[in-house]
């Protein structure tokens, strides 16, 4: 079995960040289903909490993770 056959069996598409990223992952899943006949595509989201006024723009620093 080649890579393409493996992709056609199923993939997970990761969107990391916020709502826009998971929407992009969902759209990529739709494209894979239509263009490559992917049987199972799962959009996955990794979200993180943000503050109203963010003292650390970008990803949350590792030292602040609990």
C-alpha positions as CSV (number, residue, x, y, z in Angstrom):
1,X,0.0,0.0,0.0
2,X,1.4,3.4,-0.9
3,X,1.0,6.8,0.7
4,X,-1.9,7.8,-1.5
5,X,-3.8,4.6,-0.6
6,X,-3.2,5.3,3.1
7,X,-4.5,8.8,2.8
8,X,-7.6,7.6,1.0
9,X,-8.3,5.2,3.9
10,X,-8.4,8.1,6.4
11,X,-6.6,11.2,7.7
12,X,-6.9,13.6,10.6
13,X,-6.3,17.3,9.7
14,X,-5.0,19.4,12.6
15,X,-6.0,23.0,13.1
16,X,-4.2,24.7,16.0
17,X,-5.1,28.1,17.3
18,X,-8.7,29.3,17.1
19,X,-11.9,29.0,15.2
20,X,-10.4,30.1,11.9
21,X,-7.8,27.3,12.0
22,X,-10.4,24.5,12.6
23,X,-12.5,25.9,9.8
24,X,-9.5,25.6,7.5
25,X,-9.0,22.0,8.7
26,X,-12.6,21.3,7.9
27,X,-12.4,22.8,4.5
28,X,-9.2,20.8,3.7
29,X,-11.2,17.7,4.8
30,X,-13.9,18.5,2.3
31,X,-11.4,19.0,-0.5
32,X,-9.6,15.7,0.3
33,X,-13.0,13.9,0.2
34,X,-13.9,15.4,-3.1
35,X,-10.6,15.4,-4.9
36,X,-8.9,12.3,-3.6
37,X,-11.8,10.2,-2.5
38,X,-10.7,10.1,1.1
39,X,-13.2,7.9,3.0
40,X,-12.7,9.3,6.5
41,X,-11.3,12.7,7.3
42,X,-11.5,14.1,10.8
43,X,-10.8,17.8,11.5
44,X,-9.1,18.2,14.8
45,X,-8.7,21.4,16.8
46,X,-6.2,22.4,19.5
47,X,-7.4,25.5,21.2
48,X,-5.9,27.6,24.0
49,X,-7.3,30.2,26.3
50,X,-6.5,33.8,25.7
51,X,-6.9,36.9,27.8
52,X,-8.8,40.1,26.7
53,X,-5.5,42.1,26.9
54,X,-2.8,39.6,26.0
55,X,0.6,40.4,27.7
56,X,2.3,37.7,25.6
57,X,1.1,37.9,22.0
58,X,1.5,34.6,20.1
59,X,1.5,31.1,21.7
60,X,1.2,31.0,25.5
61,X,4.7,30.7,27.0
62,X,5.6,27.3,28.3
63,X,6.2,28.6,31.9
64,X,2.5,29.8,32.0
65,X,1.1,26.4,31.2
66,X,-0.3,24.4,34.1
